[in-house]
Amino acid sequence: MIGQEISGIGRYVPSDKRDREMWQRLHNFCANEPRAFERDATTGHVTGSAFVLSKDFKSVLLTHHAKLDRWLQLGGHCDGVADVPFVALKEAYEESGLTRIGALSRSVFDVDIHQIPETARDCAHLHHDVRYLFRAEAGEAKASIESHALAWVPVDRLEDVTDAPSVLVLREKLDLFLSSAADAPL
């Protein structure tokens, strides 16, 4: 199972115990939940996220999320689309204002399963968030209505804007991922 592909998500090579556990949980969820890619708070669902890097790979574009009031990577719900890399890229375009974004790899960069708190509309539920790496190639970043602001944050200064392990994971994994992705064709 480890290193295998999940249909609609892609291939992932976990690097540690946390990664292996997240991948196994995601695999089990997708195998056992027929509505895994639907936006259903009663079952939880798969979401797609994009870490969009600057051309020199030294900064990442983060959004100050309007509803959650914190700095996060770009991303969103699949809403029934069982093609998570596509969803992550679509959300990156919609939330960034960039006009050209390129995938750095077809492989999954990270998986983070986390609880979303209860709201007036939804019960508490899990997001099975699948993250991919992209690079900004053209356009100027401008915030969408889903965000208070966008910012290019130096990867080595992420802790200046967040203490969220789900964002700080970028710094922990980036160099190793880029070096292994360089050998894999897109």
NUVOTOR-683239 format. One record per residue (C-alpha): residue in three letters; chain; z, y, x. Coordinates in Angstrom, 2 decimals. Layout:
<rs>
Ala;A;Z;Y;X
...
</rs>
This chain:
<rs>
Met;A;0.00;0.00;0.00
Ile;A;0.87;2.50;2.76
Gly;A;-2.25;4.33;3.90
Gln;A;-4.24;3.06;0.93
Glu;A;-6.13;5.24;-1.45
Ile;A;-5.03;6.14;-4.97
Ser;A;-7.92;6.69;-7.36
Gly;A;-8.34;10.37;-8.17
Ile;A;-5.98;11.41;-5.38
Gly;A;-7.33;10.06;-2.11
Arg;A;-5.89;8.53;1.01
Tyr;A;-2.59;9.36;2.63
Val;A;-1.03;8.20;5.86
Pro;A;2.74;8.73;5.57
Ser;A;4.45;9.77;8.79
Asp;A;8.10;8.99;7.99
Lys;A;10.49;7.40;5.49
Arg;A;10.36;10.40;3.10
Asp;A;6.56;10.31;3.07
Arg;A;6.48;6.54;2.46
Glu;A;8.94;6.85;-0.43
Met;A;7.03;9.74;-2.04
Trp;A;3.70;7.90;-1.71
Gln;A;5.14;4.70;-3.18
Arg;A;6.66;6.62;-6.12
Leu;A;3.34;8.40;-6.73
His;A;1.44;5.12;-6.54
Asn;A;3.84;3.47;-9.03
Phe;A;3.65;6.44;-11.39
Cys;A;-0.16;6.48;-11.40
Ala;A;-0.36;2.69;-11.81
Asn;A;2.09;2.63;-14.74
Glu;A;1.56;5.91;-16.59
Pro;A;-1.75;6.12;-18.48
Arg;A;-1.27;9.88;-18.95
Ala;A;-0.43;10.61;-15.30
Phe;A;-2.98;13.43;-15.04
Glu;A;-2.20;14.96;-18.45
Arg;A;0.16;17.92;-18.85
Asp;A;2.95;16.02;-20.60
Ala;A;6.54;17.02;-19.94
Thr;A;7.85;13.85;-21.60
Thr;A;6.30;11.66;-18.89
Gly;A;5.95;14.10;-15.99
His;A;2.54;14.49;-14.39
Val;A;0.45;14.80;-11.25
Thr;A;-0.22;18.32;-9.98
Gly;A;-2.52;19.51;-7.19
Ser;A;-1.58;22.05;-4.53
Ala;A;-3.44;23.82;-1.76
Phe;A;-2.07;25.06;1.52
Val;A;-4.81;27.61;2.31
Leu;A;-4.77;28.49;6.00
Ser;A;-6.27;31.51;7.71
Lys;A;-9.39;30.99;9.84
Asp;A;-7.25;30.69;12.98
Phe;A;-4.78;28.27;11.28
Lys;A;-1.86;30.55;12.18
Ser;A;-1.05;31.79;8.64
Val;A;-0.90;30.34;5.16
Leu;A;-1.60;32.14;1.88
Leu;A;1.46;31.96;-0.36
Thr;A;1.93;33.21;-3.90
His;A;5.08;34.81;-5.24
His;A;5.01;32.77;-8.43
Ala;A;5.61;34.91;-11.53
Lys;A;7.45;32.29;-13.61
Leu;A;9.45;30.65;-10.81
Asp;A;10.08;33.92;-8.90
Arg;A;9.69;32.37;-5.45
Trp;A;7.10;31.95;-2.72
Leu;A;4.99;28.78;-3.02
Gln;A;1.66;27.33;-2.03
Leu;A;-1.22;27.70;-4.51
Gly;A;-1.69;24.98;-7.09
Gly;A;-1.36;23.81;-10.64
His;A;-1.69;21.21;-13.36
Cys;A;-4.50;18.68;-13.59
Asp;A;-4.77;19.14;-17.38
Gly;A;-6.48;15.76;-17.79
Val;A;-8.77;16.01;-14.75
Ala;A;-8.21;12.91;-12.63
Asp;A;-9.61;14.48;-9.44
Val;A;-6.65;16.06;-7.69
Pro;A;-8.51;17.44;-4.61
Phe;A;-10.82;19.26;-7.04
Val;A;-7.85;20.59;-9.03
Ala;A;-6.14;21.86;-5.87
Leu;A;-9.33;23.65;-4.76
Lys;A;-9.96;25.09;-8.25
Glu;A;-6.40;26.41;-8.42
Ala;A;-6.74;27.90;-4.94
Tyr;A;-9.81;29.84;-6.03
Glu;A;-8.25;30.98;-9.31
Glu;A;-4.97;32.09;-7.73
Ser;A;-6.25;33.62;-4.47
Gly;A;-9.30;35.74;-5.25
Leu;A;-11.00;34.23;-2.19
Thr;A;-14.74;33.61;-2.52
Arg;A;-15.09;30.65;-0.14
Ile;A;-12.48;28.04;0.72
Gly;A;-13.22;24.94;2.80
Ala;A;-11.43;21.60;2.80
Leu;A;-10.01;20.63;6.19
Ser;A;-9.81;16.94;5.30
Arg;A;-10.35;14.59;2.40
Ser;A;-6.95;13.07;3.09
Val;A;-3.76;14.06;1.32
Phe;A;-1.61;16.34;3.47
Asp;A;1.71;15.82;1.68
Val;A;3.29;14.48;-1.51
Asp;A;6.33;16.14;-3.03
Ile;A;7.91;14.83;-6.23
His;A;10.31;17.38;-7.65
Gln;A;12.11;18.29;-10.85
Ile;A;10.87;21.16;-12.99
Pro;A;13.70;22.72;-14.99
Glu;A;13.78;22.81;-18.77
Thr;A;12.18;25.83;-20.41
Ala;A;11.94;27.02;-24.01
Arg;A;8.60;25.17;-24.22
Asp;A;9.19;22.01;-22.14
Cys;A;11.95;19.57;-21.34
Ala;A;12.87;19.02;-17.69
His;A;10.29;16.78;-16.02
Leu;A;8.85;15.68;-12.70
His;A;5.85;17.12;-10.91
His;A;4.18;14.55;-8.68
Asp;A;2.65;17.24;-6.47
Val;A;-0.18;16.21;-4.16
Arg;A;-1.00;18.75;-1.45
Tyr;A;-4.21;19.26;0.53
Leu;A;-5.17;21.52;3.44
Phe;A;-7.87;24.16;3.12
Arg;A;-9.11;27.11;5.16
Ala;A;-10.03;30.56;3.85
Glu;A;-13.62;31.26;4.82
Ala;A;-14.54;34.43;2.88
Gly;A;-13.20;37.03;0.50
Glu;A;-10.12;39.16;0.17
Ala;A;-6.93;37.70;-1.25
Lys;A;-5.81;39.28;-4.52
Ala;A;-3.10;38.09;-6.86
Ser;A;-3.85;36.58;-10.25
Ile;A;-1.74;37.11;-13.37
Glu;A;0.25;33.99;-12.40
Ser;A;1.71;35.74;-9.39
His;A;3.70;38.83;-8.46
Ala;A;1.99;38.98;-5.06
Leu;A;0.07;37.05;-2.41
Ala;A;0.85;37.16;1.29
Trp;A;-0.55;35.70;4.49
Val;A;2.61;34.30;6.07
Pro;A;2.60;33.14;9.70
Val;A;3.23;29.38;9.71
Asp;A;5.89;29.83;12.39
Arg;A;7.69;32.41;10.18
Leu;A;7.75;30.59;6.84
Glu;A;11.56;30.72;6.75
Asp;A;11.26;34.52;6.45
Val;A;10.08;34.08;2.84
Thr;A;11.40;30.67;1.76
Asp;A;13.94;27.99;2.48
Ala;A;12.13;25.46;0.25
Pro;A;11.56;22.18;2.15
Ser;A;8.44;21.65;0.01
Val;A;6.84;24.70;1.69
Leu;A;8.43;24.36;5.12
Val;A;6.85;20.90;5.38
Leu;A;3.63;22.71;6.31
Arg;A;5.07;23.78;9.65
Glu;A;6.52;20.33;10.31
Lys;A;3.26;18.43;9.73
Leu;A;0.42;20.83;10.46
Asp;A;-0.30;20.20;14.15
Leu;A;-0.21;16.42;13.85
Phe;A;-2.37;16.46;10.72
Leu;A;-4.98;18.77;12.24
Ser;A;-5.21;16.69;15.39
Ser;A;-5.71;13.46;13.42
Ala;A;-8.03;15.10;10.87
Ala;A;-10.27;16.36;13.69
Asp;A;-11.31;12.78;14.30
Ala;A;-12.13;12.08;10.63
Pro;A;-15.43;13.33;9.15
Leu;A;-15.34;15.28;5.88
</rs>
